[in-house]
Each structure stands twice: as C-alpha cells, then as structure tokens.
Amino acid sequence: MGVIPIVNENDTIAVTEIKFGDNDTLSAITAAMVHADYLFLMTDVDCLYDKNPRTNLDALPIEVVEDIGALQADGSSLGTGGMSTKIVAARLATSAGVTTVITRSSKPGNIVNIVQYIQSLKTLPPIPTSVSGSRTSTPPLSILNTNTPSTPTIEEQLLKTVASLDMKSIKAPLHTRFTPSSQPIRDRYFWLLHGLAPHGTIYIDTGAHRALADKAGLLPVGVVDVEGTFAQQEAVRLVVVERLSQALSNGKLWEGSGIEIGRALVNYSAIEIARIKGVRSSQIEALLGYADNALPALVRRERQTYQLTTLMPPIS
C-alpha cells in the first residue's frame, strides 16, 4: 500500500495497564509483531560507543553487536543515558529475529544507505574454509597475481573476487548493527514473554527446570513457592531456585533471588497454587476439593515461553 505506520506512545493519555514505558520498547514490540526485517532506533549520536564520546575523545564506535548480554548501558559507558532504553529495545527486537540499527536521527537519509550496506554484506562470497572447518588465511595479493602456469584453485578465485570488490560502493554511514537471534521467539511466545505484565511469581526447583527444558508442562510437585495475587489465565514469572532440605525460620524452602527463566499463563490462581505446591497431581482434588483431569499441570507447555540465555543449561 506504500504506507509506513508511525507508532507513538502519548504520555498524557497512557495508563499503567497499557503503558510500555518508552517509544524504544514500543517500537521493538511492534517490529516483532509484524516480523519486520529492520528496526531503526534514531538518536542524537552516530552509533553506540565504548564510552561517552562527549567526555572521552578516545571513545571508539561499536559497529556490530552479536552478544547484547555483554553490554552494560548507562550514561557514562555507552554514550548517553538514552542508550539504555535503546539497548533494551534492541534485545527485544533481535530476540524476535529483527536486525536492529542505532544511528543519527538528524540524517534520516542514512537509513537507505545502511539497508543497502547490510544487504550487500549478505551477497559477499563466503570466506573459504579448510576441510576441518577452520578459516584459511588470506594469501598476499602478490601471490594471487603470480604468473604461475598452474590452474588457480577455487579458494584463490574466491579471494580474487573479494579483493576486486569495489568496497566504496558498499560503505555506509556510521551506525551500530545488532544481529538478529538465530533462534527467534515470535508471535504467541514473544507476546507471552514481552507483551504481558506479570501479576506474580512462581518459584520452581531445578527438577522442574529440567522438565521444562525437555518441553514438559509445570506440575505442582516442582513448585517451591508462589508470590503475588493472580487468577487463572493470568501471566506470571517463572523463577528457578535451589530447594532447601529444611524450611527457614520464615517458613520458606528456598533463599536468594533465583533466576527468572520465562513467563507463563497459569491454569490455577495464586491461592490454589499455594495450597497444592510441592504435591503430586493426584493429590490436587483432595487438597482443593476439585480437580480438572484435563489440566493436571499448573502451566501447559504451549502457554509458557523462555529466555533462552537463562534456560539452558539448567542450574546444577
């Protein structure tokens, strides 16, 4: 249709229940929903830097980010304070398979050049590899141009092609590119993980964690504790903790903060889960006075999704 939608959160009318927090996050969620190829986060600097370029003349640009988890965003380390929300947005978008770019907003024409540059990278011939899979070293051009009577190998022909490319034609304005995840989380699973506000937390033990990693549902025997007030079919956090052999003075069977591994829609309310936590599914009816045999799990597999960086491997 030739239409570019512009989505903006109006702070004067947004309410808590539907508020995303900032336009960077909103743009990332929108890009994931529509399966966008690119998300551009426009700002007042050219790209992401390893330190604040306004106070550090030796700040170096970060042109490609493959591991967002290695970044720590704040006003002093990565440019400006606004970069923090952009990195969060980039994490959301790339987890859904969207290539994300940070660049200067005062030069909107750069967007086309950057897209052309990224597309040109996809058309470059692959770097030759040996039989073992390791990259071969690039021989000097003098070796490639030698007038030996032998027939050039395939690797030498590829290296000649790369060496002859007009790199000026694929240069792009300064920017930072976040590469998309090779295992994107999309549609319903992305909505569960990022589109719903959790109403509580279910703490599970390492055994339940391993079962979830094997694509099983969450049974009450693996639940250690529950917090919050929520009803059936509401979203909750799933947090892995180490189950203690004896309860602490406060009655809890765990301590520490645990690790959040994902989100889920529950089949039972917080009050119900508190009564059946730690027991076998066959005991649900005796404890609650009722049980739905079709729903022995607190959470069914298709109603849960995980942050892959923390799900595997399970806590030992």
C-alpha positions in Angstrom: 0.0 0.0 0.0 3.0 2.3 0.2 2.2 3.2 3.8 4.7 3.5 6.7 3.0 3.3 10.1 4.2 5.6 12.8 3.5 4.3 16.3 3.9 6.7 19.3 3.0 6.4 23.0 1.4 9.6 24.2 2.5 10.1 27.8 -0.5 12.3 28.5 -3.1 9.6 27.9 -1.3 6.3 28.5 -2.3 4.5 31.6 -0.4 1.9 33.7 -2.2 -1.1 32.3 -1.3 -0.4 28.7 1.9 1.6 29.2 5.1 0.2 27.6 7.4 2.8 29.2 9.1 4.4 26.2 8.9 4.5 22.5 12.0 2.4 22.0 10.4 -0.5 23.7 7.1 0.1 21.9 8.9 0.1 18.5 10.7 -3.1 19.3 7.4 -4.9 20.2 5.8 -3.5 17.1 8.7 -4.7 14.9 8.5 -8.2 16.4 4.7 -8.3 15.9 4.9 -7.5 12.2 8.0 -9.7 11.6 10.0 -6.6 10.4 13.3 -7.1 8.7 14.8 -4.0 10.3 14.3 -1.7 13.3 16.0 1.7 13.3 16.4 3.4 16.7 17.2 7.0 15.9 19.2 9.1 18.4 21.5 12.1 18.7 24.8 10.3 18.1 26.0 8.3 15.2 26.2 4.9 16.9 27.0 3.1 20.1 30.4 3.9 21.7 32.5 2.0 24.2 32.4 5.1 26.4 30.8 8.6 26.3 32.1 10.4 23.3 31.2 13.8 24.7 33.6 13.4 27.6 36.1 10.9 26.1 37.8 11.9 22.9 39.3 8.4 22.6 35.8 6.8 22.5 35.6 4.1 19.8 32.4 3.2 17.8 30.8 -0.2 18.3 29.7 -1.1 14.8 28.4 -4.7 15.2 26.9 -6.3 18.4 26.4 -10.0 18.3 26.1 -10.5 22.1 23.9 -7.9 23.7 24.3 -9.6 27.1 27.9 -8.3 27.1 26.8 -4.7 27.0 26.2 -2.6 30.1 24.3 0.6 29.3 24.4 3.8 31.3 25.2 7.4 30.8 29.0 7.0 31.3 29.9 3.8 29.5 28.0 3.7 26.2 27.3 7.2 25.0 24.3 8.8 26.6 21.7 7.8 29.2 19.1 7.3 26.4 21.2 4.4 25.1 20.0 2.2 28.0 16.4 2.0 26.6 17.7 1.5 23.1 19.8 -1.5 24.1 16.7 -3.0 25.9 14.7 -2.4 22.7 17.5 -4.0 20.6 17.4 -7.0 22.9 13.7 -7.4 22.4 13.8 -6.9 18.6 16.8 -9.2 17.9 15.3 -11.9 20.1 12.4 -11.9 17.6 14.8 -12.1 14.6 14.8 -8.4 13.7 18.0 -6.7 12.7 18.3 -3.6 14.8 20.3 -0.4 14.0 21.2 2.6 16.1 22.1 5.7 14.0 21.8 9.5 14.0 18.3 10.9 13.7 19.4 14.2 12.1 20.3 12.3 8.9 17.2 10.2 8.0 18.6 9.6 4.5 21.2 7.4 6.0 18.6 4.7 6.5 18.6 3.7 2.9 22.4 3.6 2.7 22.6 1.4 5.8 20.0 -1.0 4.5 21.9 -1.2 1.1 25.1 -1.8 3.0 23.7 -4.6 5.2 22.1 -6.2 2.1 25.4 -6.1 0.3 27.1 -7.9 3.1 24.7 -10.8 2.6 25.8 -11.1 -1.1 29.5 -11.3 -0.4 31.1 -14.7 -1.2 31.8 -16.8 2.0 35.3 -16.9 3.3 36.9 -20.2 2.3 37.3 -22.9 4.9 39.5 -25.9 5.2 38.2 -29.5 5.5 38.4 -29.2 9.3 36.2 -26.1 9.2 38.8 -23.5 10.2 39.2 -20.4 8.1 42.0 -20.3 5.6 44.5 -17.5 5.9 44.3 -14.8 3.1 47.4 -15.0 0.9 49.1 -11.8 -0.1 47.8 -10.2 -3.4 51.2 -10.8 -4.9 50.7 -14.5 -4.5 47.3 -14.2 -6.2 48.8 -12.3 -9.1 51.7 -14.6 -9.7 52.1 -15.8 -13.2 52.5 -19.5 -12.5 51.2 -21.9 -15.1 49.1 -23.9 -12.6 45.3 -23.5 -12.6 44.0 -21.3 -9.7 42.2 -23.2 -7.0 38.6 -22.3 -6.1 39.8 -20.6 -2.9 42.2 -18.4 -4.9 39.4 -17.5 -7.3 37.1 -16.5 -4.4 39.9 -14.4 -2.8 40.4 -12.7 -6.1 36.7 -11.9 -6.3 36.7 -10.4 -2.7 39.9 -8.4 -3.4 38.4 -6.9 -6.6 35.1 -5.8 -5.0 34.6 -2.0 -5.0 34.3 -1.5 -1.3 33.4 2.2 -1.8 30.0 1.1 -3.2 29.0 -0.7 0.0 30.3 1.8 2.6 27.6 3.1 5.0 27.3 5.9 7.4 28.5 5.3 10.9 25.9 3.1 12.8 25.7 0.2 15.2 24.1 -3.0 14.0 22.6 -5.6 16.3 22.5 -9.0 14.7 19.2 -11.0 15.0 19.0 -14.2 17.0 19.5 -17.4 15.2 16.6 -18.9 17.3 14.0 -16.1 17.2 11.0 -16.0 19.6 7.9 -14.9 17.6 4.2 -14.5 17.7 2.4 -16.1 20.8 5.7 -16.9 22.6 7.0 -13.3 22.1 3.7 -12.0 23.4 3.8 -14.2 26.5 7.4 -13.1 27.2 7.3 -9.4 26.5 3.7 -8.3 25.8 2.0 -9.2 29.1 2.6 -7.7 32.6 3.2 -10.5 35.1 0.9 -10.5 38.1 3.0 -12.7 40.3 5.9 -15.2 40.5 6.1 -19.0 40.7 9.3 -20.3 42.2 10.3 -23.7 40.9 13.1 -26.2 41.7 15.9 -27.4 39.5 14.0 -30.7 38.7 11.0 -28.7 37.3 13.5 -26.5 35.4 15.0 -29.6 33.7 11.5 -30.9 32.9 10.6 -27.5 31.3 13.8 -27.6 29.3 12.6 -31.0 27.9 9.3 -29.4 26.8 7.2 -30.7 29.6 4.5 -28.8 31.5 4.9 -27.4 35.0 3.5 -29.8 37.7 2.8 -28.8 41.3 5.4 -31.1 42.6 8.1 -28.9 41.2 6.8 -25.7 42.7 8.6 -24.3 45.8 6.7 -21.1 46.4 4.3 -18.6 44.9 4.1 -14.8 45.3 1.6 -12.2 44.1 -2.1 -12.2 43.5 -3.3 -13.6 40.2 -6.2 -15.5 38.8 -6.4 -18.3 36.3 -5.1 -17.5 32.8 -3.0 -14.5 34.0 0.7 -14.1 33.3 3.4 -14.9 35.9 7.1 -15.1 36.1 8.9 -18.4 36.3 11.9 -18.3 38.6 14.3 -21.1 39.4 15.6 -21.5 43.0 17.5 -24.1 44.9 15.1 -26.1 47.1 16.3 -26.5 50.7 16.0 -29.7 52.6 14.6 -27.8 55.6 12.4 -24.7 55.8 13.9 -21.5 57.1 12.6 -19.6 60.1 10.3 -17.7 57.8 8.8 -21.0 56.5 10.4 -20.7 53.1 12.1 -23.7 51.4 14.4 -21.5 49.4 16.6 -18.4 49.7 18.3 -15.9 47.4 16.9 -14.2 44.4 16.8 -17.1 41.9 17.0 -16.8 38.2 14.0 -15.8 36.1 13.7 -18.1 33.1 10.5 -17.0 31.4 6.8 -16.2 31.7 3.6 -18.3 31.6 -0.2 -18.3 31.7 -1.4 -20.3 34.7 -4.3 -22.8 35.0 -4.7 -22.1 38.7 -4.9 -19.0 40.8 -2.2 -17.9 43.3 -4.3 -19.1 46.3 -4.8 -22.5 44.6 -1.1 -22.9 43.8 -0.1 -22.0 47.3 -2.3 -25.0 48.6 -1.0 -27.6 46.1 2.7 -26.6 45.7 5.1 -29.5 46.2 2.5 -32.2 45.9 1.7 -34.8 43.2 -1.0 -34.1 40.6 -3.1 -37.0 42.0 -3.4 -35.1 45.3 -4.9 -31.9 43.8 -8.5 -33.0 44.3 -8.0 -33.9 47.9 -6.5 -30.5 48.7 -8.7 -28.3 46.7 -11.9 -30.3 46.7 -12.0 -30.4 43.0 -9.6 -31.1 40.1 -9.8 -30.8 36.3 -8.3 -34.0 35.0 -7.7 -32.3 31.7 -5.4 -29.7 33.5 -3.1 -31.6 35.8 -0.3 -29.1 35.0 -0.2 -25.7 36.6 1.1 -24.4 33.2 0.7 -26.2 29.9 3.7 -26.3 27.5 2.1 -24.1 24.8 1.4 -21.4 27.4 4.9 -20.9 28.6 8.0 -19.3 26.9 11.5 -18.8 28.0 14.5 -16.5 27.8 16.9 -18.8 26.0 20.0 -17.2 27.6 19.0 -18.4 31.0 17.1 -21.6 30.3 20.0 -23.7 29.1 21.7 -25.3 30.8 19.6 -25.9 33.9 21.0 -24.9 37.3 23.1 -27.7 38.8 
